[in-house]
C-alpha cells in the first residue's frame, strides 16, 4: 500500500468544478482539492468543506 502524506488543501478555482464533482468521503458536492504526496506521484482527491476540514485537523495531530 502506498503511503500518502498531505501536501495541500485548496478550493476549486472554477464554478464549473464546484457543480460537477462529489466528495470521495461522503458524496456531498465537493468544493476542495486535497493533494497528497506519494512515492513519486501526487494524488488529487475531491472533498466537501467538512471532510476536507476533518482531513486537515487529523493530519495536524
PyMOL commands that set and color helices and strands:
alter all, ss='L'
color gray80, all
select helices_A, chain A and resi 15-20+49-60
alter helices_A, ss='H'
color red, helices_A
select strands_A, chain A and resi 5-11+32-37+42-47
alter strands_A, ss='S'
color yellow, strands_A
deselect
rebuild
show_as cartoon
